[in-house]
Amino acid sequence: MRTNLRDMLADARTLIECESPSTDLAAVARSAEVVARVGTARLGVEPERIVLDGRTHLRWRLGRGPSRVLLVGHHDTVWPLGSLAEHPCTVEDRVLRGPGCFDMKAGLVMALHAAAGLEGVTLLVTGDEELGSPTSRELIEQEARGAVAALVLEASADGGALKTERKGASLYEVRVVGRAAHAGLEPERGVNATVELAHQVLAVSAFADQRVGTTVTATTARAGTTTNTVPADGVFSVDVRARTVAEQERVDEAMRNLRPAVPGARVVVSGGPNRPPLEAAASDRLFALTRRIAADLGLPEPTRAAVGGASDGNFTAGVGTPTLDGLGAVGGGAHAATEHVLVEEIPGRTALLRAVVEQLLADAPHPLATRAAARP
């Protein structure tokens, strides 16, 4: 495959200049049409448009036979409408800039160009990843179950590293219930929800385990209504990140066993695991395959990284599909004014993606197959 960098940059500009904040359904729908138009021009076939609760996702099935390889990306971004006015799409000094260029519209362009002319590939482009994929999760998992591998076009880690581990994410809300009373006249008649909330924040924070990389972070909090009233209720949110399913389950059990510390108070916990972890075992063989192919192509040896952020790769790995993430653009500044893509890295990364997909599509020998016959 020979990539035309000029065409890829033109396609990236087209996608970037159609703003697509996840929370704006109309903007996401407009973006989906732009992605569909660009993708149809490169792939020669229209995608399916899948609208779930008002959010627009796209699916290309390439070829008439069964699909074996799943390419995953998203076209929604965190940037609000109007961001282009302050952060226009530019290419200067071999650097591409613009809202969502790194996360992850350049990666989408790479997927479209790499998949052109192939058969047996499904390209799924979702429109709600930045929100945690509330409507597309089932769709992603369904597609992953039928694939021998999932390749995720999220942006690379620092220095172009592939993402071979992602922490799983759990989200909770802890509500504390007390009893109101006048803070000056008879505070002893109340049950102070703020005090209970403080106890619970400390208890939750103790569930973290730095040795294995598990973080448990109390984030937003609220309690009480007026300054002269013993607070009757309060609530705080908790963000949990864990590298393994076992750790995610340990924290979940601990969260559900929280008990009040203040006599008369009640504690109600809601929420739970949002994304399973992408564990190293899910990526090991794909990463080894990618390194071999990079060497064959004369490309720099890929490196690997474990990251705390989650992606749709967590879902594909969670259903047991071998998954390699971070195959998209090289650059930095995701979600920030410094967001950028290194133009010179695009052709080589796209060629590597194409070659990996081609090897995965080869009938025999299966590149990920275990050698059962060699076992004693």
VENNOR-V678014 format. One record per residue. SS is DSSP state (a for helix, b for strand, c for the rest). PHI is phi in whole degrees, 0 to 359 (999 if undefined). NEAR is the number of other C-alpha atoms within 12 Angstrom. Layout:
BEGIN
SS|PHI|NEAR ; SS|PHI|NEAR
END
This chain:
BEGIN
c|999|20 ; c|249|16 ; c|269|26 ; c|257|20 ; a|299|24 ; a|299|17 ; a|296|22 ; a|295|33 ; a|292|36 ; a|295|21 ; a|295|34 ; a|298|43 ; a|299|32 ; a|301|31 ; a|291|40 ; a|295|43 ; c|279|33 ; c|255|37 ; c|295|41 ; c|216|44 ; b|298|35 ; c|304|36 ; c|279|27 ; c|255|24 ; a|298|24 ; a|294|22 ; a|294|30 ; a|295|38 ; a|295|33 ; a|297|27 ; a|298|39 ; a|301|44 ; a|293|30 ; a|292|32 ; a|299|49 ; a|298|37 ; a|294|24 ; a|295|33 ; a|294|39 ; a|297|29 ; a|296|20 ; a|273|30 ; a|260|30 ; c|78|22 ; c|211|25 ; c|285|23 ; c|276|30 ; b|282|25 ; b|258|26 ; b|245|24 ; b|254|23 ; b|237|21 ; c|51|15 ; c|85|21 ; b|257|35 ; b|261|40 ; b|241|41 ; b|236|41 ; b|222|37 ; b|255|40 ; b|249|34 ; b|262|32 ; c|93|22 ; c|267|14 ; c|276|14 ; c|294|18 ; c|275|30 ; c|244|35 ; b|240|43 ; b|252|48 ; b|256|52 ; b|237|52 ; b|204|49 ; b|218|52 ; c|249|51 ; c|278|47 ; b|225|40 ; c|270|33 ; c|277|35 ; c|288|23 ; c|303|27 ; c|98|17 ; a|295|24 ; a|299|24 ; a|297|15 ; a|265|16 ; c|230|26 ; c|293|25 ; c|285|34 ; b|220|27 ; b|230|21 ; b|223|16 ; c|53|12 ; c|64|18 ; b|233|26 ; b|267|37 ; b|232|40 ; c|143|43 ; c|300|46 ; c|83|51 ; a|296|56 ; a|275|49 ; a|236|47 ; a|213|50 ; a|289|53 ; a|294|53 ; a|297|48 ; a|297|53 ; a|298|55 ; a|301|48 ; a|296|52 ; a|297|47 ; a|286|38 ; a|291|40 ; a|273|43 ; c|301|35 ; c|84|23 ; c|271|34 ; c|233|28 ; c|88|31 ; b|240|41 ; b|247|43 ; b|249|50 ; b|248|48 ; b|240|50 ; b|262|50 ; c|239|51 ; c|217|41 ; a|299|39 ; a|292|32 ; a|262|25 ; c|99|32 ; c|58|35 ; c|295|24 ; c|261|25 ; c|262|35 ; a|305|33 ; a|298|20 ; a|296|29 ; a|298|42 ; a|296|29 ; a|298|22 ; a|293|36 ; a|294|37 ; a|299|25 ; c|264|24 ; c|249|32 ; c|280|38 ; b|200|45 ; b|241|50 ; b|245|53 ; b|254|51 ; c|268|45 ; c|299|48 ; c|300|49 ; c|291|41 ; c|280|33 ; a|306|22 ; a|73|22 ; a|88|31 ; c|296|32 ; b|282|40 ; b|263|42 ; b|259|44 ; b|217|38 ; b|227|43 ; c|291|42 ; b|285|44 ; b|238|40 ; b|233|37 ; b|232|32 ; b|228|31 ; b|235|32 ; b|250|41 ; b|254|36 ; b|247|40 ; b|239|34 ; c|240|33 ; b|214|30 ; c|285|30 ; c|198|25 ; b|290|21 ; c|291|22 ; c|261|14 ; c|275|12 ; c|210|15 ; a|298|18 ; a|294|17 ; a|278|20 ; c|267|28 ; b|238|33 ; c|282|35 ; a|292|39 ; a|293|34 ; a|295|31 ; a|297|38 ; a|300|41 ; a|299|26 ; a|300|26 ; a|290|41 ; a|300|37 ; a|294|20 ; a|296|25 ; a|296|35 ; a|299|26 ; c|287|21 ; c|284|35 ; c|294|29 ; b|220|21 ; a|298|15 ; a|299|11 ; a|248|16 ; c|81|23 ; b|275|32 ; b|248|30 ; b|227|34 ; b|238|30 ; b|285|30 ; b|246|19 ; b|289|19 ; b|211|23 ; b|206|25 ; b|205|28 ; c|77|29 ; c|233|18 ; c|226|15 ; c|286|14 ; c|248|17 ; b|232|27 ; c|299|31 ; c|298|32 ; c|266|34 ; b|204|33 ; b|198|36 ; b|206|34 ; b|215|34 ; b|256|31 ; b|227|36 ; b|250|37 ; b|242|45 ; b|232|43 ; b|217|44 ; c|278|38 ; c|231|32 ; a|298|28 ; a|300|20 ; a|293|32 ; a|299|36 ; a|290|27 ; a|299|25 ; a|293|38 ; a|300|33 ; a|297|19 ; a|296|24 ; a|298|37 ; a|282|23 ; c|258|19 ; c|299|29 ; c|232|26 ; c|293|29 ; c|258|25 ; c|266|23 ; c|305|19 ; c|93|22 ; c|275|29 ; b|233|27 ; b|234|31 ; b|235|27 ; b|250|28 ; b|231|22 ; b|98|23 ; b|160|28 ; b|302|35 ; b|258|31 ; b|223|43 ; c|288|40 ; c|289|44 ; b|267|45 ; c|276|39 ; a|303|31 ; a|299|23 ; a|287|35 ; c|249|38 ; a|306|26 ; a|290|26 ; a|295|38 ; a|295|38 ; a|298|25 ; a|299|31 ; a|296|41 ; a|296|26 ; a|296|22 ; a|292|29 ; a|300|25 ; a|296|18 ; a|297|16 ; a|274|22 ; c|74|15 ; c|267|22 ; c|303|20 ; c|293|24 ; c|296|34 ; c|249|23 ; b|232|29 ; b|212|29 ; b|257|29 ; b|233|31 ; c|275|28 ; c|288|36 ; c|256|40 ; c|211|46 ; c|292|53 ; a|297|49 ; a|298|51 ; a|289|45 ; a|294|46 ; a|292|45 ; a|296|37 ; c|264|30 ; c|94|27 ; c|272|35 ; c|308|41 ; b|223|48 ; b|234|52 ; b|244|51 ; c|75|48 ; c|276|53 ; c|277|49 ; c|292|51 ; c|258|41 ; b|172|36 ; b|176|32 ; c|75|26 ; c|306|31 ; c|70|26 ; c|234|20 ; c|297|22 ; c|271|22 ; c|304|33 ; b|200|37 ; b|231|41 ; b|276|32 ; a|300|32 ; a|295|23 ; a|274|29 ; a|297|40 ; a|298|32 ; a|294|34 ; a|294|43 ; a|291|39 ; a|297|34 ; a|295|40 ; a|301|49 ; a|301|36 ; a|294|29 ; a|295|39 ; a|298|42 ; a|300|30 ; a|292|27 ; a|295|36 ; a|280|30 ; c|297|21 ; c|289|14 ; c|205|11 ; c|286|12 ; c|293|19 ; c|294|26 ; c|252|28 ; c|293|19 ; c|279|11 ; c|270|11 ; a|300|8 ; a|294|7 ; a|274|7 ; c|283|6 ; c|292|5
END
